[in-house]
Amino acid sequence: MADKSTPSSLARYLDGEFWETKDHIREEISQGEPFRTSSYGLTLDQNRDLTVERLEYILTRPLMRHHLKDQMKEKQPGFIAKSLGITELICSADMSTGVKLGVVCGLFGGAVTNLGSPEQKKTWYLPVTDSEFTGMFAMTERGHGSNVRGILTEACYEPSTQEFIIHTPCEDAQKMYIGNSMKGITPPCSLSSSSMEIPKVLTVSLSQSETDMELTRVDNGILIFDNVRIPRKNLLSKFGCVSADGLYSSPVQNKSKRFNAMLAALTPTRLGLTVQAMAAMKLGLIIAVRYSHRYRTFTS
């Protein structure tokens, strides 16, 4: 009889190319105290605190830290496929933690690593690998879903101070359903994220009835900016930058191509949604098969 701790050939086949990585993470999750703590019977705040603990536990695993550092490198072969496999596995253990990981490493991390300069990657994303802070991605507004060309949030540049002034001019410009906004530890100031701790940023928690019923432990919130000042150097500058006197320049001259290049950073996170759904479907299939195996229509 094969050792139960040794993956079967079928398990390895189903896990695919990165079966060793998945097996290692399974072991880490099974031994992690945050994942051994039940979420049943806890209040909403306690549940969200537990999700933060689980996320921090995942981010501090040596294998995960090494993987996130690979994210900062250009065009790592197999990185996205490996990331999707890790995401699916963590979602299988806890969907809320998997979604929160996607916000921190996929949306926030993807924006910084795909749109930022090498120096900005070190400043804004390297600390994530050391759990100094996490981050969020504030795109969706109350008045639209993903119409990036039509966002209403204002960003006005002030040459005298070399700062961008970020402001929410109306209710439709409020940033909606921003993950990691209530319990995250965010960087001081960046045009790819905003912090609860920045003066003049109002973060409003969504009530339990307003969130996805099965993902209440994901701390979505609403961001409202009141003339928040952010240094010019914090504008992610791989595809465009603003000079001290306020002139915009970009290595990609065609506006449509530049816009598409910037949005390409979001593609892997959209793929992440599919593997999150796959994780839920697989869990449902396991429950159904196990139940049908022991259920008997006729007792004789």
C-alpha contacts under 8 A as a table, 3 or more apart, distances in Angstrom:
res1	aa1	res2	aa2	distance
2	A	6	T	7.16
3	D	6	T	5.34
4	K	7	P	7.33
7	P	10	L	8.00
7	P	11	A	5.86
7	P	12	R	6.43
8	S	11	A	5.11
8	S	12	R	6.31
9	S	12	R	5.09
9	S	13	Y	6.12
10	L	13	Y	4.98
10	L	14	L	6.17
11	A	14	L	5.15
11	A	15	D	6.08
12	R	15	D	5.06
12	R	16	G	6.16
12	R	19	W	5.64
13	Y	16	G	5.20
13	Y	19	W	7.96
15	D	18	F	6.62
15	D	19	W	4.84
15	D	22	K	7.25
16	G	19	W	5.59
18	F	21	T	5.36
18	F	22	K	6.36
18	F	82	K	6.52
18	F	85	G	7.48
19	W	22	K	5.09
19	W	23	D	5.97
20	E	23	D	5.07
20	E	24	H	6.13
21	T	24	H	5.16
21	T	25	I	6.28
21	T	86	I	7.87
22	K	25	I	5.13
22	K	26	R	6.12
22	K	85	G	7.34
22	K	86	I	6.51
22	K	89	L	6.94
23	D	26	R	5.08
23	D	27	E	6.36
24	H	27	E	5.20
24	H	28	E	6.32
25	I	28	E	4.91
25	I	29	I	6.07
25	I	86	I	7.92
26	R	29	I	5.16
26	R	30	S	6.11
26	R	89	L	7.67
27	E	30	S	5.17
27	E	31	Q	6.33
28	E	31	Q	5.33
28	E	32	G	6.03
28	E	61	R	7.87
29	I	32	G	5.06
29	I	35	F	6.35
29	I	58	I	7.97
29	I	93	A	7.76
30	S	35	F	7.03
30	S	36	R	7.24
31	Q	35	F	7.83
31	Q	36	R	7.51
32	G	35	F	5.52
32	G	36	R	6.43
32	G	57	Y	7.41
33	E	36	R	4.95
33	E	37	T	6.32
34	P	37	T	5.32
34	P	50	L	6.82
34	P	53	E	6.21
34	P	54	R	5.33
34	P	57	Y	7.44
35	F	38	S	7.44
35	F	54	R	6.51
35	F	93	A	7.99
39	S	42	L	5.87
39	S	47	N	6.09
39	S	50	L	7.57
42	L	45	D	7.99
42	L	46	Q	5.66
42	L	47	N	5.85
43	T	46	Q	5.07
43	T	47	N	6.05
44	L	47	N	5.09
44	L	48	R	6.21
44	L	208	Q	7.82
44	L	216	T	7.22
44	L	217	R	6.85
45	D	48	R	5.08
45	D	49	D	6.12
46	Q	49	D	5.02
46	Q	50	L	6.15
47	N	50	L	5.00
47	N	51	T	6.31
47	N	217	R	5.69
48	R	51	T	4.99
48	R	52	V	6.34
48	R	183	K	7.39
48	R	216	T	7.87
48	R	217	R	4.63
48	R	218	V	6.66
48	R	219	D	6.61
49	D	52	V	5.06
49	D	53	E	6.33
49	D	183	K	7.34
50	L	53	E	5.01
50	L	54	R	6.21
51	T	54	R	4.99
51	T	55	L	6.10
51	T	96	S	6.86
51	T	97	T	5.62
51	T	217	R	6.52
51	T	218	V	7.67
52	V	55	L	5.09
52	V	56	E	6.13
52	V	97	T	7.67
52	V	183	K	7.09
52	V	184	G	7.61
53	E	56	E	5.14
53	E	57	Y	6.10
54	R	57	Y	5.01
54	R	58	I	6.28
54	R	97	T	6.56
55	L	58	I	5.14
55	L	59	L	6.17
55	L	97	T	5.84
55	L	100	K	7.32
55	L	101	L	6.57
56	E	59	L	5.09
56	E	60	T	6.13
56	E	131	S	6.87
57	Y	60	T	5.38
57	Y	61	R	6.61
58	I	61	R	5.56
58	I	64	M	6.89
59	L	64	M	5.88
59	L	65	R	6.24
59	L	129	T	6.67
59	L	130	D	7.83
59	L	131	S	6.81
60	T	64	M	6.84
60	T	65	R	6.21
60	T	129	T	7.38
60	T	130	D	6.95
60	T	131	S	6.86
61	R	64	M	5.25
61	R	65	R	6.17
62	P	65	R	5.14
62	P	66	H	6.21
63	L	66	H	5.26
63	L	67	H	6.24
64	M	67	H	4.94
64	M	68	L	6.16
65	R	68	L	5.18
65	R	69	K	6.27
65	R	129	T	5.29
65	R	130	D	7.36
66	H	69	K	5.19
66	H	70	D	6.44
67	H	70	D	5.11
67	H	71	Q	6.68
68	L	71	Q	5.02
68	L	72	M	7.19
68	L	105	C	7.81
68	L	129	T	6.12
69	K	72	M	5.53
69	K	73	K	7.39
69	K	126	L	7.11
69	K	129	T	6.77
70	D	73	K	5.40
70	D	76	Q	7.04
70	D	79	F	7.74
71	Q	74	E	7.67
71	Q	76	Q	7.50
71	Q	79	F	7.38
71	Q	113	T	7.09
72	M	113	T	5.73
72	M	121	K	6.69
72	M	125	Y	7.94
72	M	126	L	7.89
73	K	76	Q	6.48
76	Q	79	F	5.50
78	G	81	A	5.34
78	G	82	K	6.06
79	F	82	K	5.17
79	F	83	S	6.05
80	I	83	S	4.95
80	I	84	L	6.14
80	I	268	P	6.95
81	A	84	L	5.20
81	A	85	G	6.32
82	K	85	G	5.12
82	K	86	I	6.30
83	S	86	I	5.12
83	S	87	T	6.11
84	L	87	T	4.99
84	L	88	E	6.17
84	L	271	L	7.67
84	L	272	G	6.02
84	L	275	V	6.61
85	G	88	E	5.24
85	G	89	L	6.32
85	G	275	V	7.77
86	I	89	L	5.18
86	I	90	I	6.26
87	T	90	I	5.27
87	T	91	C	6.07
87	T	98	G	6.06
87	T	101	L	7.82
87	T	102	G	7.50
87	T	272	G	7.12
87	T	275	V	7.18
87	T	276	Q	7.12
88	E	91	C	5.13
88	E	92	S	6.20
88	E	98	G	7.63
88	E	275	V	5.31
88	E	276	Q	5.56
88	E	278	M	7.25
88	E	279	A	5.42
89	L	92	S	5.08
89	L	93	A	6.61
89	L	279	A	7.13
90	I	93	A	5.09
90	I	94	D	6.13
90	I	95	M	7.14
90	I	97	T	7.14
90	I	98	G	5.31
91	C	94	D	4.89
91	C	95	M	4.12
91	C	96	S	7.22
91	C	97	T	6.80
91	C	98	G	4.48
91	C	99	V	7.27
91	C	276	Q	6.07
91	C	279	A	6.12
91	C	280	A	7.66
92	S	95	M	6.34
92	S	279	A	5.22
92	S	280	A	6.69
92	S	283	L	6.95
94	D	97	T	5.50
94	D	98	G	6.32
95	M	98	G	4.98
95	M	99	V	6.14
95	M	215	L	7.36
95	M	276	Q	7.50
96	S	99	V	5.15
96	S	100	K	6.16
96	S	215	L	5.67
96	S	216	T	7.78
96	S	217	R	5.83
96	S	218	V	5.52
97	T	100	K	5.07
97	T	101	L	6.04
97	T	218	V	7.61
98	G	101	L	5.04
98	G	102	G	6.26
98	G	276	Q	7.70
99	V	102	G	4.99
99	V	103	V	6.46
99	V	218	V	7.27
99	V	276	Q	7.88
100	K	103	V	5.09
100	K	104	V	6.35
100	K	179	G	6.93
100	K	180	N	6.64
100	K	218	V	6.43
101	L	104	V	5.19
101	L	105	C	5.85
101	L	106	G	7.33
102	G	105	C	5.44
102	G	106	G	4.66
102	G	107	L	6.44
102	G	269	T	7.00
102	G	272	G	7.40
103	V	106	G	5.52
103	V	107	L	4.89
103	V	108	F	6.11
103	V	135	G	7.66
103	V	136	M	6.08
103	V	137	F	7.04
103	V	179	G	6.38
103	V	180	N	7.12
104	V	107	L	6.15
104	V	108	F	5.19
104	V	109	G	6.03
104	V	134	T	5.80
104	V	135	G	5.44
104	V	136	M	5.98
104	V	180	N	7.66
105	C	108	F	5.90
105	C	109	G	4.36
105	C	110	G	6.48
106	G	109	G	5.31
106	G	110	G	4.92
106	G	111	A	7.83
106	G	266	L	7.94
106	G	268	P	7.28
106	G	269	T	5.56
107	L	110	G	5.10
107	L	111	A	5.97
107	L	136	M	7.04
107	L	137	F	5.85
107	L	266	L	6.76
107	L	269	T	6.49
108	F	111	A	5.29
108	F	112	V	6.35
108	F	135	G	5.83
108	F	136	M	5.19
108	F	137	F	5.24
108	F	192	S	6.84
108	F	193	S	7.22
109	G	112	V	5.24
109	G	113	T	5.98
109	G	125	Y	6.26
109	G	135	G	7.94
110	G	113	T	5.28
110	G	114	N	5.73
110	G	115	L	7.95
110	G	265	A	5.85
110	G	266	L	7.06
111	A	114	N	5.39
111	A	115	L	5.54
111	A	116	G	7.37
111	A	192	S	6.94
111	A	265	A	5.90
111	A	266	L	7.45
112	V	115	L	5.39
112	V	116	G	4.95
112	V	120	Q	7.33
112	V	121	K	6.08
112	V	124	W	6.96
112	V	125	Y	6.72
112	V	192	S	7.24
112	V	236	L	6.97
113	T	116	G	5.61
113	T	117	S	7.86
113	T	121	K	5.77
113	T	125	Y	7.41
114	N	238	K	7.75
114	N	262	M	7.90
114	N	265	A	5.76
115	L	236	L	5.72
115	L	237	S	6.49
115	L	238	K	5.11
115	L	239	F	6.64
115	L	262	M	6.70
115	L	265	A	7.42
116	G	119	E	7.86
116	G	120	Q	5.52
116	G	121	K	6.03
116	G	236	L	4.48
116	G	237	S	5.32
116	G	238	K	5.04
117	S	120	Q	5.08
117	S	121	K	6.25
117	S	236	L	6.80
117	S	237	S	5.79
117	S	238	K	5.22
118	P	121	K	5.16
118	P	122	K	6.57
119	E	122	K	5.24
119	E	123	T	6.31
120	Q	123	T	4.90
120	Q	124	W	5.77
120	Q	125	Y	7.72
120	Q	234	N	7.69
120	Q	236	L	7.17
121	K	124	W	5.40
121	K	125	Y	5.20
121	K	126	L	6.44
122	K	125	Y	5.85
122	K	126	L	4.88
122	K	127	P	7.51
123	T	126	L	6.38
123	T	127	P	7.14
124	W	127	P	6.63
124	W	128	V	7.69
124	W	187	P	7.22
124	W	190	S	7.99
125	Y	128	V	5.27
125	Y	129	T	7.18
126	L	129	T	5.46
126	L	130	D	7.06
127	P	130	D	5.05
127	P	131	S	6.15
127	P	132	E	5.18
127	P	133	F	6.37
128	V	131	S	4.83
128	V	132	E	5.84
128	V	133	F	5.47
128	V	134	T	5.48
129	T	132	E	7.78
131	S	134	T	6.85
132	E	185	I	7.78
133	F	184	G	7.58
133	F	185	I	4.73
133	F	186	T	5.24
133	F	187	P	6.09
134	T	184	G	6.10
134	T	185	I	5.28
134	T	186	T	5.28
134	T	187	P	7.28
135	G	180	N	6.98
135	G	184	G	6.61
135	G	185	I	6.67
135	G	186	T	4.69
135	G	187	P	6.67
135	G	193	S	6.20
135	G	194	S	7.80
136	M	178	I	7.06
136	M	179	G	6.34
136	M	180	N	5.87
136	M	181	S	6.77
136	M	184	G	7.98
136	M	186	T	7.40
136	M	192	S	7.47
136	M	193	S	5.23
136	M	194	S	7.16
137	F	178	I	6.79
137	F	179	G	7.51
137	F	192	S	6.01
137	F	193	S	5.42
138	A	175	K	6.17
138	A	176	M	7.84
138	A	178	I	5.85
138	A	192	S	7.12
138	A	193	S	6.29
138	A	194	S	7.64
138	A	223	L	7.99
139	M	146	S	7.27
139	M	148	V	7.41
139	M	175	K	6.67
140	T	144	H	6.73
140	T	145	G	5.35
140	T	146	S	5.91
140	T	175	K	5.67
140	T	176	M	5.69
140	T	177	Y	7.35
140	T	178	I	7.64
141	E	144	H	5.47
141	E	145	G	6.40
141	E	151	I	7.13
141	E	152	L	7.93
141	E	172	D	6.44
141	E	173	A	5.35
141	E	174	Q	5.36
141	E	175	K	4.41
141	E	176	M	5.25
142	R	145	G	7.49
142	R	171	E	7.13
142	R	172	D	4.72
142	R	173	A	6.00
142	R	174	Q	5.58
142	R	175	K	6.34
142	R	176	M	5.68
143	G	171	E	7.95
143	G	172	D	4.30
143	G	173	A	6.42
144	H	147	N	6.20
144	H	151	I	7.75
144	H	172	D	7.81
147	N	150	G	5.36
147	N	151	I	6.59
148	V	151	I	5.53
151	I	173	A	7.07
152	L	168	T	7.53
152	L	169	P	7.40
152	L	170	C	8.00
152	L	172	D	7.39
152	L	173	A	5.03
153	T	166	I	7.18
153	T	167	H	6.02
153	T	168	T	5.12
153	T	169	P	6.65
153	T	173	A	5.34
153	T	174	Q	7.60
154	E	165	I	7.67
154	E	166	I	5.62
154	E	167	H	5.17
154	E	168	T	6.43
154	E	169	P	7.09
155	A	164	F	5.94
155	A	165	I	5.43
155	A	166	I	4.63
155	A	167	H	6.64
156	C	164	F	5.43
156	C	165	I	5.12
156	C	166	I	6.73
157	Y	162	Q	7.11
157	Y	163	E	5.88
157	Y	164	F	4.43
157	Y	165	I	6.25
157	Y	246	G	6.77
158	E	161	T	5.86
158	E	162	Q	5.64
158	E	163	E	5.49
158	E	164	F	6.24
158	E	165	I	7.38
158	E	246	G	7.71
159	P	162	Q	4.71
159	P	163	E	6.99
159	P	244	A	6.29
159	P	245	D	5.42
159	P	246	G	6.08
162	Q	231	P	6.28
162	Q	232	R	5.49
162	Q	244	A	6.17
162	Q	245	D	7.96
163	E	229	R	5.99
163	E	230	I	5.34
163	E	231	P	4.43
163	E	232	R	4.95
164	F	228	V	7.95
164	F	229	R	5.64
164	F	230	I	5.17
164	F	231	P	6.28
164	F	232	R	6.17
165	I	227	N	5.39
165	I	228	V	5.40
165	I	229	R	4.67
165	I	230	I	6.49
166	I	225	F	6.37
166	I	226	D	7.19
166	I	227	N	5.20
166	I	228	V	4.96
166	I	229	R	6.38
166	I	230	I	7.59
167	H	224	I	7.75
167	H	225	F	4.82
167	H	226	D	5.16
167	H	227	N	4.64
167	H	228	V	6.46
168	T	171	E	7.66
168	T	173	A	5.65
168	T	174	Q	6.27
168	T	224	I	5.85
168	T	225	F	5.01
168	T	226	D	6.38
168	T	227	N	7.78
169	P	173	A	6.56
170	C	173	A	5.43
170	C	174	Q	7.15
171	E	174	Q	5.54
174	Q	222	I	6.63
174	Q	223	L	5.99
174	Q	224	I	5.41
175	K	178	I	6.76
175	K	222	I	5.39
175	K	223	L	4.90
175	K	224	I	6.60
176	M	221	G	6.51
176	M	222	I	4.74
176	M	223	L	6.77
177	Y	206	L	7.80
177	Y	220	N	4.94
177	Y	221	G	5.24
177	Y	222	I	6.03
178	I	181	S	5.97
178	I	220	N	5.01
178	I	221	G	5.19
178	I	222	I	6.25
178	I	223	L	7.44
179	G	182	M	7.96
179	G	218	V	6.68
179	G	219	D	5.77
179	G	220	N	4.29
179	G	221	G	6.61
180	N	183	K	5.86
180	N	184	G	4.87
180	N	218	V	7.13
180	N	219	D	5.39
180	N	220	N	6.10
180	N	221	G	7.78
181	S	184	G	5.78
181	S	195	S	7.43
181	S	196	M	7.05
181	S	203	T	7.15
181	S	219	D	6.35
181	S	220	N	5.99
181	S	221	G	5.56
181	S	222	I	7.80
181	S	223	L	7.99
182	M	196	M	7.36
182	M	203	T	7.24
182	M	205	S	6.66
182	M	219	D	5.51
182	M	220	N	6.76
182	M	221	G	6.34
183	K	219	D	6.43
185	I	195	S	7.83
186	T	193	S	7.59
186	T	194	S	7.04
186	T	195	S	5.38
186	T	196	M	7.71
187	P	190	S	7.20
187	P	193	S	7.74
187	P	194	S	7.60
187	P	195	S	6.76
188	P	194	S	7.74
188	P	195	S	6.65
188	P	197	E	7.77
188	P	198	I	6.97
189	C	193	S	7.10
189	C	194	S	6.23
189	C	195	S	7.08
189	C	198	I	7.60
189	C	230	I	6.07
189	C	231	P	7.93
189	C	234	N	7.44
190	S	193	S	5.35
190	S	194	S	6.54
190	S	230	I	6.81
190	S	234	N	5.39
190	S	235	L	6.96
191	L	194	S	7.36
191	L	230	I	7.41
191	L	234	N	6.32
191	L	235	L	5.63
191	L	236	L	7.11
192	S	236	L	7.64
194	S	198	I	7.50
194	S	201	V	7.83
195	S	198	I	5.35
195	S	201	V	7.23
196	M	199	P	7.97
196	M	201	V	6.39
196	M	202	L	7.05
196	M	203	T	6.11
197	E	201	V	7.68
198	I	201	V	5.89
198	I	228	V	7.93
199	P	228	V	7.42
200	K	225	F	6.27
200	K	226	D	5.03
200	K	227	N	6.94
200	K	228	V	6.06
201	V	223	L	6.81
201	V	224	I	5.81
201	V	225	F	4.82
201	V	226	D	6.13
201	V	228	V	6.99
202	L	222	I	7.98
202	L	223	L	5.88
202	L	224	I	5.12
202	L	225	F	6.52
202	L	226	D	7.89
203	T	221	G	6.41
203	T	222	I	5.60
203	T	223	L	4.88
203	T	224	I	6.56
204	V	221	G	5.45
204	V	222	I	4.92
204	V	223	L	6.57
205	S	219	D	7.66
205	S	220	N	6.79
205	S	221	G	4.59
205	S	222	I	6.47
206	L	209	S	8.00
206	L	210	E	5.88
206	L	211	T	6.57
206	L	220	N	6.34
206	L	221	G	5.33
206	L	222	I	7.15
207	S	210	E	5.31
207	S	211	T	6.70
208	Q	211	T	5.41
208	Q	212	D	7.94
208	Q	213	M	7.35
208	Q	216	T	6.25
209	S	212	D	7.80
209	S	213	M	7.23
211	T	215	L	7.15
211	T	216	T	6.03
211	T	220	N	7.49
212	D	215	L	5.18
212	D	216	T	6.10
213	M	216	T	5.80
215	L	218	V	5.65
216	T	219	D	7.20
225	F	228	V	6.12
230	I	234	N	6.98
231	P	234	N	5.61
231	P	235	L	7.79
232	R	235	L	5.91
232	R	242	V	7.27
232	R	244	A	7.82
233	K	236	L	7.89
235	L	241	C	6.92
236	L	239	F	7.95
236	L	240	G	7.59
236	L	241	C	7.48
237	S	240	G	4.94
237	S	241	C	5.02
238	K	241	C	7.74
239	F	250	S	5.54
239	F	251	P	6.19
239	F	252	V	6.64
239	F	258	R	6.97
239	F	262	M	7.42
240	G	248	Y	6.99
240	G	249	S	5.60
240	G	250	S	4.18
240	G	251	P	6.91
241	C	248	Y	5.74
241	C	249	S	5.62
241	C	250	S	6.48
242	V	245	D	7.92
242	V	246	G	5.59
242	V	247	L	5.34
242	V	248	Y	4.44
242	V	249	S	6.43
243	S	246	G	5.12
243	S	247	L	5.16
243	S	248	Y	6.47
243	S	249	S	7.91
244	A	247	L	7.50
250	S	253	Q	6.29
252	V	255	K	7.47
252	V	257	K	7.14
252	V	258	R	5.61
253	Q	257	K	7.97
253	Q	258	R	7.18
254	N	257	K	5.38
254	N	258	R	6.10
255	K	258	R	5.06
255	K	259	F	6.05
256	S	259	F	5.06
256	S	260	N	6.15
257	K	260	N	5.10
257	K	261	A	6.05
258	R	261	A	5.07
258	R	262	M	6.29
259	F	262	M	5.26
259	F	263	L	6.34
260	N	263	L	5.11
260	N	264	A	6.09
261	A	264	A	5.17
261	A	265	A	7.45
262	M	265	A	6.00
263	L	266	L	5.62
263	L	267	T	7.38
264	A	267	T	5.36
265	A	268	P	7.07
266	L	269	T	5.48
266	L	270	R	6.56
267	T	270	R	5.22
267	T	271	L	6.52
268	P	271	L	5.00
268	P	272	G	6.17
269	T	272	G	4.65
269	T	273	L	6.58
270	R	273	L	5.29
270	R	274	T	7.13
271	L	274	T	5.33
271	L	275	V	6.80
272	G	275	V	5.26
272	G	276	Q	6.23
273	L	276	Q	5.07
273	L	277	A	6.32
274	T	277	A	5.07
274	T	278	M	6.18
275	V	278	M	4.71
275	V	279	A	6.08
276	Q	279	A	5.12
276	Q	280	A	6.53
277	A	280	A	5.19
277	A	281	M	6.18
278	M	281	M	4.95
278	M	282	K	6.03
279	A	282	K	5.22
279	A	283	L	6.30
280	A	283	L	5.19
280	A	284	G	6.23
281	M	284	G	5.02
281	M	285	L	6.12
282	K	285	L	4.94
282	K	286	I	6.16
283	L	286	I	5.11
283	L	287	I	6.31
284	G	287	I	5.19
284	G	288	A	6.15
285	L	288	A	5.04
285	L	289	V	6.06
286	I	289	V	5.27
286	I	290	R	6.08
287	I	290	R	5.30
287	I	291	Y	6.02
288	A	291	Y	5.18
288	A	292	S	6.03
289	V	292	S	5.15
289	V	293	H	6.02
290	R	293	H	5.08
290	R	294	R	6.63
291	Y	294	R	5.50
291	Y	295	Y	5.90
292	S	295	Y	5.03
292	S	296	R	7.82
296	R	299	T	6.37
